[in-house]
Every structure is written in C-alpha cells, then in structure tokens.
Amino acid sequence: MLDKLAAIEEKFEQINTQLFDPDIVSDIDKYKKLMQDVKHLTPIVEKYREYKTAQSNYDEAKGLLDAGGLDKDFREMALEEMEESSALIEKTKEELKILLLPRDPNDDKNVIVEIRGGAGGEESALFANSLFRMYSMYAETKGWKPDILSANPTELGGYKEISFMIEGDGAYSRFKFESGVHRVQRVPETESQGRIHTSTVTVAVLPEAQEVDIDINPTDLQIDTFRSSGAGGQHINKTESAIRITHLPTGTVVECQDERSQHKNKDKAMKILRSRILEAEREKQNSEIAGERKAQVGTGDRSERIRTYNYPQGRVSDHRIGLTLYKLEAILNGDLDELIDALITADTAEKLKADGE
C-alpha cells in the first residue's frame, strides 16, 4: 500500500507542475481533466502526508528512547508521543484503505432520474409525484437544479412517469442508491373506509451519458414526431413538437413532449436515450463479472424492493441495510442525507470486505 501511495503522491506533484504549463492551460479539455485528477488525488495525498508525519514522529520518539539517557520528564514525553503517533498511524491507515478503494467512474456525473408508477393506479401516480418533489427538494439543498426531461401527468396531479435531470458535481454519487422499487403505505384521500393501501413506484437512476461515452449511429435511429397529449398545457395538440426516438438495434424507445420546441424535445430525448443505452451496457458488464465483486448494497436492480414509506407510523425503512427512521415528513421534504450517508457507509464496508477476501 505504501508503494502505491508514494506513486500517487509523485503523480500528484507531476500534475500540479503540468497545470502551470502554458500548453496545458490553453487546452481547456486537458486542463479540466487534470483539475479533476487533482480533486480526486488531493484527499489521498493529504491523508498519506498525515500518515508520514505520524510515522516520522513515532520513529523520532522511539529513537530517543532507544538511545537512553533521558530524564524522567523527557522519557514520559517521548512515550506519550509514541502512543499518540501509533494511534494516528493506525487511524490514517484505515482511512487510506477507504480512500484507495476503486472509484465509481460515474460518481461525478450529472444524473437522470426516471420515476414510474407501479402497482396502485392513481395512488401510485400521486406517490411518484411525492418522490419527484422529495428528490427536487434534496437537489436544491445541494445547490443543484432539477430539469424535467419528460413527464406524463395524471388529472389528479400525479405522474404515470416522469424523467428529470439533476446537474451537479457528484450528483450520481448521491442518487445512485435510489434505483429500485419504493413502496408506500398510507390511506388514500379517495378511501372512505380509512383502510391503508400499499402502492409501489419504480425509480431508475442513470448517470448522464455524454456523446464521448457512447457512439450512436444516426442511421440506427427512427425519429417520429407527433402532437403532444396529456393533462393540460395550452400548446397541447397544437403542433407536432413531441418526439419519439427508437434505437433500432436495442429497441429502446424514448418519448419527450415537455417542451414547445421540437428541437428541445429531441435534445432531451437523446440525453435519456444515450443514458439508457449506456446503463444497459453497464448492467450487462456487471452481470458478467465473476465472483459478484460489485457492491452488495444494490445500485441498479429495478425489481428490488428497497424502501418502504409508512405514513401511519411516520417511518421510512430501507430494507437493504435494515435502517428505519421515524422522520417520514422530513425525508419527504428532502432531508435525505442520513439515509444516503448510511447507504454509502454500508457500500464502502462491503467493498472493503470484498477487497480483503
């Protein structure tokens, strides 16, 4: 591990030198890439230097004790320095193990979230809207803004499905554990007997795919235009601004009718299409990995029931990690950090365990 850390520190210094090279500064893409590398390497290098300082202090104190000739006070000070440095060495070693775990290459990307109503009809559609509101409010606490890409609203204010993008540094790293089936237990407003109903909503979380990530041949696309339809909107059924794109090799179909402009709808539909195709490829690769080395917390199985929102008891339970929080209202208002941090911690523990096997 120490050899690897020394190599990382050397690379870090080389990158910092390159950043002052006029040729690098003038190349925006290369400069951005190096700045991203610096951002990722900085916490590792800082922690490694902290480790080296602690090791140096330990060695110096041990050397003084081994040499002998110290009076009582100096000897106690040296012993104390050795104990403190030894504890810090062990602490930084464990922290470095976590920092050296392979990073998810998608963590820094923007994210596309797709929410679809499942079992439960209109009640499911209404809860899809609740989840959209929850994720939107959470994004805003991070300084990120959700942008609706496609939506199919219902008359009562729910969504049969809605896709939206969240742009922000590290957005995918915070949202990626939300993929799966979300279950809600509550008494619907339309229920006269006061009976609790159970409904489900499916959430898919996709890292935004750039054109450089995936090459789509234009001849593989069938693009159709049609008049928008849905609940409300003055431009509905006036012009053929809605877009349907079919990727013929995979059969992937994306529709977008949220914008008045056909060009804007096509642009948004292509963002969703690229991300869906890239995600399908990623899932295929993961399923082929021998030994199931990926995180066991779960980041992509859309058929997995991951969480229950129980209104009568005011609780939210995440079934993957056995966590229950009695703060339903706060969570639905975007207070998701405690849940997400717990999922990241569990995922890291699984990776450390797999790394040690």
C-alpha positions as CSV (number, residue, x, y, z in Angstrom):
1,M,0.0,0.0,0.0
2,L,2.8,2.4,0.9
3,D,4.5,2.0,-2.6
4,K,1.1,2.7,-4.2
5,L,0.7,5.8,-2.1
6,A,4.2,7.1,-2.9
7,A,3.4,6.7,-6.6
8,I,0.1,8.6,-6.2
9,E,2.0,11.4,-4.4
10,E,4.5,11.6,-7.2
11,K,1.7,11.7,-9.8
12,F,0.0,14.4,-7.8
13,E,3.2,16.5,-7.9
14,Q,3.6,16.0,-11.7
15,I,0.0,17.0,-12.4
16,N,0.5,20.2,-10.3
17,T,3.6,21.0,-12.3
18,Q,1.7,20.4,-15.6
19,L,-1.0,22.8,-14.6
20,F,1.5,25.7,-14.9
21,D,2.4,24.6,-18.5
22,P,1.0,27.2,-21.0
23,D,0.2,24.5,-23.5
24,I,-2.0,22.7,-20.9
25,V,-3.6,25.9,-19.7
26,S,-4.6,26.8,-23.3
27,D,-6.2,23.3,-23.8
28,I,-9.5,23.6,-21.9
29,D,-10.4,19.9,-22.0
30,K,-7.0,18.7,-20.9
31,Y,-6.8,21.4,-18.2
32,K,-10.3,20.4,-16.8
33,K,-9.2,16.7,-16.9
34,L,-6.1,17.4,-14.8
35,M,-8.0,19.6,-12.4
36,Q,-10.5,16.7,-11.9
37,D,-7.5,14.4,-11.2
38,V,-6.1,16.8,-8.6
39,K,-9.5,16.9,-6.9
40,H,-9.6,13.1,-6.7
41,L,-6.0,12.7,-5.6
42,T,-5.9,15.6,-3.0
43,P,-7.6,13.8,-0.1
44,I,-5.4,10.7,-0.6
45,V,-2.2,12.7,-0.7
46,E,-3.2,14.8,2.3
47,K,-4.0,11.7,4.3
48,Y,-0.8,10.0,3.2
49,R,1.3,13.0,4.3
50,E,-0.6,12.9,7.6
51,Y,0.4,9.3,7.9
52,K,4.1,10.0,7.0
53,T,4.2,12.8,9.6
54,A,2.9,10.5,12.3
55,Q,5.3,7.8,11.3
56,S,8.2,10.2,11.5
57,N,7.2,11.5,14.9
58,Y,6.9,7.9,16.1
59,D,10.3,7.0,14.8
60,E,11.9,10.1,16.3
61,A,10.4,9.4,19.8
62,K,11.4,5.7,19.6
63,G,14.9,6.7,18.6
64,L,15.3,9.0,21.6
65,L,14.0,6.2,24.0
66,D,16.3,3.6,22.4
67,A,19.3,5.9,22.8
68,G,18.6,6.2,26.5
69,G,20.0,8.9,28.8
70,L,16.6,10.8,29.1
71,D,15.5,12.2,32.4
72,K,12.1,11.1,33.7
73,D,10.1,14.0,32.2
74,F,11.6,13.7,28.7
75,R,11.1,9.9,28.8
76,E,7.4,10.4,29.7
77,M,7.1,12.9,26.8
78,A,8.7,10.5,24.4
79,L,6.4,7.7,25.5
80,E,3.4,9.9,25.1
81,E,4.5,11.0,21.6
82,M,5.0,7.3,20.6
83,E,1.5,6.3,21.9
84,E,-0.2,9.3,20.1
85,S,1.7,8.7,16.9
86,S,1.0,5.0,16.9
87,A,-2.8,5.6,17.3
88,L,-2.7,8.2,14.5
89,I,-0.7,5.8,12.3
90,E,-3.4,3.1,12.7
91,K,-6.2,5.6,12.1
92,T,-4.8,7.0,8.9
93,K,-4.0,3.5,7.6
94,E,-7.7,2.6,7.9
95,E,-8.8,5.9,6.3
96,L,-6.3,5.3,3.4
97,K,-7.7,1.9,2.7
98,I,-11.1,3.5,2.2
99,L,-9.6,6.3,0.0
100,L,-7.8,3.8,-2.1
101,L,-10.9,1.8,-3.0
102,P,-11.7,1.9,-6.7
103,R,-13.9,4.9,-7.5
104,D,-17.1,4.6,-9.5
105,P,-16.2,6.4,-12.7
106,N,-19.8,7.8,-12.9
107,D,-19.8,9.4,-9.4
108,D,-19.0,12.9,-10.7
109,K,-21.6,12.8,-13.4
110,N,-25.0,14.5,-13.7
111,V,-27.9,12.1,-13.1
112,I,-31.1,11.3,-14.9
113,V,-33.8,10.0,-12.6
114,E,-36.8,8.2,-14.0
115,I,-39.9,7.6,-11.8
116,R,-42.7,5.3,-12.9
117,G,-45.9,4.5,-11.2
118,G,-46.3,0.8,-10.4
119,A,-49.0,-1.2,-8.5
120,G,-51.7,1.0,-7.1
121,G,-53.1,3.0,-10.0
122,E,-53.7,6.7,-9.2
123,E,-52.4,6.4,-5.7
124,S,-49.1,5.1,-7.2
125,A,-49.0,8.1,-9.6
126,L,-49.6,10.5,-6.7
127,F,-46.7,9.0,-4.8
128,A,-44.5,9.3,-7.9
129,N,-45.1,13.0,-7.6
130,S,-44.2,12.9,-3.9
131,L,-40.9,11.2,-4.8
132,F,-40.2,13.8,-7.6
133,R,-40.8,16.5,-5.0
134,M,-38.6,14.8,-2.5
135,Y,-35.7,14.4,-4.9
136,S,-36.2,18.0,-6.2
137,M,-36.0,19.4,-2.7
138,Y,-33.0,17.3,-1.8
139,A,-31.2,18.5,-5.0
140,E,-31.9,22.1,-4.1
141,T,-30.3,21.7,-0.7
142,K,-27.1,20.7,-2.6
143,G,-27.4,23.7,-4.9
144,W,-28.5,21.5,-7.8
145,K,-31.5,22.3,-10.0
146,P,-33.8,19.5,-11.4
147,D,-34.8,19.9,-15.1
148,I,-37.8,17.9,-16.3
149,L,-36.9,15.9,-19.4
150,S,-40.2,14.1,-20.0
151,A,-43.5,13.8,-18.0
152,N,-46.8,12.0,-18.3
153,P,-49.1,13.7,-15.7
154,T,-52.5,12.5,-14.5
155,E,-55.6,14.5,-13.9
156,L,-55.3,14.3,-10.1
157,G,-51.7,15.8,-10.0
158,G,-49.7,12.6,-10.1
159,Y,-47.3,11.2,-12.7
160,K,-47.6,7.9,-14.6
161,E,-43.9,8.6,-15.3
162,I,-41.5,11.4,-15.1
163,S,-37.9,11.8,-16.1
164,F,-35.7,14.6,-14.9
165,M,-32.0,15.6,-14.9
166,I,-30.0,16.9,-12.0
167,E,-26.9,18.7,-12.9
168,G,-24.2,19.0,-10.2
169,D,-20.7,17.8,-9.3
170,G,-21.1,14.4,-7.6
171,A,-24.9,14.1,-8.3
172,Y,-24.7,10.5,-9.3
173,S,-22.7,9.5,-6.2
174,R,-25.6,10.7,-4.0
175,F,-28.5,9.4,-6.1
176,K,-27.2,6.1,-7.4
177,F,-28.6,4.0,-4.5
178,E,-32.2,5.2,-5.2
179,S,-32.7,2.7,-8.0
180,G,-35.4,0.1,-7.2
181,V,-39.0,-0.3,-6.0
182,H,-40.2,2.2,-3.5
183,R,-43.3,1.1,-1.5
184,V,-45.8,3.4,0.1
185,Q,-48.3,2.5,2.8
186,R,-51.0,5.1,3.5
187,V,-54.7,5.9,3.5
188,P,-55.6,7.4,0.1
189,E,-57.7,10.6,0.1
190,T,-60.3,8.6,-2.0
191,E,-60.6,5.9,0.6
192,S,-63.8,6.4,2.6
193,Q,-63.2,3.4,4.9
194,G,-59.8,4.6,6.2
195,R,-58.1,1.5,5.0
196,I,-54.3,1.6,4.4
197,H,-53.3,0.9,0.8
198,T,-50.0,-0.3,-0.4
199,S,-48.7,1.1,-3.7
200,T,-45.3,0.9,-5.5
201,V,-43.2,3.2,-7.6
202,T,-40.2,2.3,-9.6
203,V,-37.1,4.6,-9.6
204,A,-34.3,4.2,-12.1
205,V,-31.1,6.3,-11.7
206,L,-28.8,6.8,-14.7
207,P,-25.5,8.6,-15.0
208,E,-25.8,11.1,-17.8
209,A,-24.0,9.7,-20.9
210,Q,-22.0,12.2,-23.0
211,E,-21.5,11.7,-26.7
212,V,-17.9,10.7,-26.0
213,D,-19.2,7.9,-23.7
214,I,-21.3,6.2,-26.3
215,D,-21.3,6.4,-30.1
216,I,-24.8,6.2,-31.6
217,N,-25.1,5.8,-35.3
218,P,-27.7,8.2,-36.7
219,T,-28.8,5.5,-39.1
220,D,-29.8,3.3,-36.1
221,L,-32.4,5.9,-35.1
222,Q,-36.0,6.1,-36.1
223,I,-37.3,9.6,-35.2
224,D,-41.1,10.3,-35.2
225,T,-42.9,13.5,-34.4
226,F,-46.4,13.7,-33.1
227,R,-48.8,16.1,-31.3
228,S,-48.3,16.4,-27.6
229,S,-51.0,14.9,-25.4
230,G,-51.6,14.8,-21.6
231,A,-53.1,16.7,-18.7
232,G,-53.2,20.4,-19.6
233,G,-51.0,22.9,-21.4
234,Q,-52.1,25.5,-24.0
235,H,-49.7,24.1,-26.6
236,I,-51.1,20.6,-26.3
237,N,-52.3,19.2,-29.7
238,K,-51.5,22.4,-31.5
239,T,-48.2,21.4,-33.1
240,E,-46.2,18.3,-33.8
241,S,-43.5,19.2,-31.3
242,A,-43.4,15.9,-29.4
243,I,-40.6,13.5,-30.3
244,R,-40.3,9.7,-30.2
245,I,-36.9,8.2,-30.8
246,T,-36.4,4.5,-31.3
247,H,-32.9,2.9,-31.2
248,L,-33.4,0.1,-33.7
249,P,-30.5,-2.2,-32.6
250,T,-31.7,-2.4,-29.0
251,G,-35.4,-1.5,-29.3
252,T,-35.0,1.3,-26.8
253,V,-37.8,3.9,-27.2
254,V,-37.8,7.4,-25.7
255,E,-40.6,10.0,-25.9
256,C,-40.4,13.6,-25.0
257,Q,-43.1,16.2,-25.3
258,D,-42.4,18.6,-22.4
259,E,-41.1,21.5,-24.4
260,R,-42.9,23.5,-27.1
261,S,-39.8,23.2,-29.3
262,Q,-39.3,20.1,-31.4
263,H,-35.6,20.7,-31.3
264,K,-35.5,20.9,-27.5
265,N,-37.6,17.8,-27.1
266,K,-35.2,15.9,-29.5
267,D,-32.2,17.1,-27.5
268,K,-33.8,16.0,-24.2
269,A,-34.8,12.6,-25.7
270,M,-31.3,12.0,-26.9
271,K,-29.9,12.6,-23.4
272,I,-32.3,10.0,-22.0
273,L,-31.6,7.6,-24.9
274,R,-27.8,7.8,-24.5
275,S,-28.0,7.3,-20.8
276,R,-30.4,4.3,-21.0
277,I,-28.2,2.5,-23.6
278,L,-25.0,3.2,-21.6
279,E,-26.7,1.9,-18.4
280,A,-27.9,-1.3,-20.2
281,E,-24.3,-1.9,-21.3
282,R,-23.1,-1.3,-17.7
283,E,-25.6,-3.7,-16.2
284,K,-24.7,-6.4,-18.8
285,Q,-21.0,-6.0,-17.9
286,N,-21.8,-6.2,-14.1
287,S,-23.8,-9.4,-14.6
288,E,-20.8,-10.9,-16.3
289,I,-18.3,-10.1,-13.5
290,A,-17.3,-13.4,-11.9
291,G,-17.5,-13.6,-8.1
292,E,-20.0,-10.8,-7.8
293,R,-17.4,-8.2,-6.9
294,K,-19.7,-5.2,-7.2
295,A,-21.3,-3.6,-4.1
296,Q,-23.9,-5.7,-2.4
297,V,-26.0,-2.7,-1.2
298,G,-27.5,-2.6,-4.7
299,T,-27.4,0.3,-7.2
300,G,-29.3,-0.9,-10.2
301,D,-31.8,-3.7,-9.8
302,R,-35.1,-2.0,-10.6
303,S,-37.1,-5.1,-9.4
304,E,-35.6,-4.9,-5.9
305,R,-37.9,-3.5,-3.2
306,I,-35.5,-1.2,-1.5
307,R,-37.6,1.1,0.7
308,T,-41.0,1.5,2.5
309,Y,-42.6,4.8,3.4
310,N,-45.2,4.1,6.1
311,Y,-47.4,7.2,6.7
312,P,-49.5,6.0,9.7
313,Q,-46.3,5.2,11.7
314,G,-44.3,8.1,10.2
315,R,-41.4,5.9,9.3
316,V,-39.1,5.1,6.4
317,S,-37.4,1.7,6.2
318,D,-34.5,0.9,3.9
319,H,-34.6,-2.9,3.5
320,R,-31.1,-3.2,2.1
321,I,-29.3,-2.1,5.2
322,G,-32.0,-2.6,7.9
323,L,-32.3,1.1,8.7
324,T,-35.6,2.6,10.0
325,L,-36.0,6.3,10.6
326,Y,-39.1,7.9,12.2
327,K,-38.9,11.1,10.2
328,L,-41.1,10.5,7.2
329,E,-42.2,14.1,6.8
330,A,-38.6,15.4,6.9
331,I,-37.4,12.8,4.4
332,L,-40.3,13.6,2.0
333,N,-39.2,17.3,2.3
334,G,-35.8,16.4,1.0
335,D,-33.9,15.5,4.2
336,L,-32.1,12.5,2.6
337,D,-28.5,12.8,3.8
338,E,-28.9,10.5,6.8
339,L,-30.3,7.7,4.5
340,I,-27.8,8.3,1.7
341,D,-24.8,8.5,4.1
342,A,-25.8,5.2,5.7
343,L,-26.1,3.5,2.3
344,I,-22.6,4.9,1.3
345,T,-21.1,3.6,4.5
346,A,-22.6,0.1,4.0
347,D,-21.4,0.1,0.4
348,T,-17.9,1.0,1.5
349,A,-17.9,-1.7,4.1
350,E,-18.9,-4.3,1.5
351,K,-16.1,-3.1,-0.8
352,L,-13.5,-3.3,2.0
353,K,-14.7,-6.8,2.8
354,A,-14.5,-7.9,-0.8
355,D,-11.1,-6.3,-1.1
356,G,-9.8,-8.3,1.8
357,E,-11.1,-11.6,0.5
